[in-house]
Amino acid sequence: MMEATYIKRKKDGRIHLKSGNRGDRVIGWTVISLAVLTVVAFLFFNYAGLELGSALKETAYNLKVMFLEPTLNHFSLEEALYQVGITLSLAFLATIIGAIVAFFLSLLAATNLAPVWVSRIVRIFVAIIRAVPTVLWVLIFAIAAGLGSEAAVLGMLFHSIAYLVKAFSEAFEEVDNGIFEALRSTGANWWHIVRSGVLPSTFTYLLSWVFLRFEINFGVAVAMGAAAGAGGIGFELFMASGFYFDLREVGFITYAILIIALLLEVISTRLKKRYFPTTSD
């Protein structure tokens, strides 16, 4: 990749060539600073009593037991499938409700569909929500509503709405203005424009974003099963690792989560190929 060259004319008429810009330099120095801080942090670690050779052998043994000898000891395969279903249900519920709410909010966030002041208010509101990690939202609702699936769904729902509002509104703003002018010339009102112009033009994009958010929520639901007591396969993973100390069961649950994640990726890829076919030159 060639580095951009910028031309600047001085007062005496000479031309000064300069590669890069201030943004590139800021990014470069930021990366260097983070690398230096990482090295310094390792220097301040307490290595007292650490035997590197023994630690590596124990780690290798634990990994071998975990991934080469997976088994279930504290619950059956049917129970494991049931817990996976709970995790998928939590992710599905948060995604579907979040997509419905986000669709209407994104109509107000799109600058070509709502007044500027309304769009700014909605964008600022969802930006604040999006800035807070999903885990923190779940913990906040866990304090308010108690540990359980309710807190997990509410936390994922909050962040899903903010995430999808940004994605949906940007998709709406990409709609050709000619469609709006043509519909307005026929006397169509605002809702008719949304239903007949915006939604058909962006439906495939909305579907793709919703499925992507579902994949994210599945991973979050696994983590929240342990952190917020939401149940599901994440809670069983927490019990196997932190309560039973059963590495073989941890390996089995890890494989189950990996298989589900791969299946979701395969489905997502097929949907993209169906709704976003690649065109050959």
Secondary structure, 3 states (H helix, E strand, C coil): CCCCEEEEECCCCCEEEEECCHHHHHHHHHHHHHHHHHHHHHHCCCCCCCCHHHHHHHHHHHHHHHHHCCCCCCCCHHHHHHHHHHHHHHHHHHHHHHHHHHHHHHHHHCCCCCCHHHHHHHHHHHHHHHHCCHHHHHHHHHHHHCCCHHHHHHHHHHHHHHHHHHHHHHHHHCCCHHHHHHHHHCCCCHHHHHHHHHHHHHHHHHHHHHHHHHHHHHHHHHHHHHHCCCCCHHHHHHHHHHCCCCHHHHHHHHHHHHHHHHHHHHHHHHHHHHHCCCCCC
